[in-house]
Amino acid sequence: MDKKDIKKNILDLEYKKYLQMLNISLILGTTGLIPFLISFVWYKDRVIFGLSITAAIMALAYIWYKITEEKLEEISKKIEEL
């Protein structure tokens, strides 16, 4: 194998890693609704607390999603250049 193939394989593995991270961030974002729903159903006086937890989890998931998406774009450009 020449260096170009090795570099491409490394970039492919890195791309797969970031795809997994993207999936995790999406799962984290959707499961961020669970604390809100639980607090709303069982503890009607703690809705603000559940909403704040949900907002924090979803904000972190969104930030993580955007960072991962940018990394995937960078890797895609590097692969195209090879």
ChimeraX attribute file (.defattr): number of C-alpha atoms within 10 A of each C-alpha:
attribute: neighborCount
match mode: 1-to-1
recipient: residues
	/A:1	5
	/A:2	6
	/A:3	8
	/A:4	10
	/A:5	11
	/A:6	11
	/A:7	14
	/A:8	17
	/A:9	13
	/A:10	13
	/A:11	16
	/A:12	15
	/A:13	12
	/A:14	15
	/A:15	20
	/A:16	13
	/A:17	13
	/A:18	20
	/A:19	16
	/A:20	13
	/A:21	17
	/A:22	20
	/A:23	13
	/A:24	15
	/A:25	22
	/A:26	17
	/A:27	12
	/A:28	18
	/A:29	22
	/A:30	14
	/A:31	15
	/A:32	22
	/A:33	17
	/A:34	14
	/A:35	18
	/A:36	21
	/A:37	15
	/A:38	14
	/A:39	18
	/A:40	17
	/A:41	12
	/A:42	10
	/A:43	13
	/A:44	11
	/A:45	11
	/A:46	14
	/A:47	18
	/A:48	13
	/A:49	15
	/A:50	22
	/A:51	18
	/A:52	13
	/A:53	18
	/A:54	21
	/A:55	16
	/A:56	14
	/A:57	19
	/A:58	20
	/A:59	14
	/A:60	16
	/A:61	22
	/A:62	16
	/A:63	12
	/A:64	18
	/A:65	21
	/A:66	14
	/A:67	14
	/A:68	21
	/A:69	16
	/A:70	12
	/A:71	16
	/A:72	19
	/A:73	12
	/A:74	13
	/A:75	18
	/A:76	14
	/A:77	11
	/A:78	13
	/A:79	16
	/A:80	9
	/A:81	8
	/A:82	9
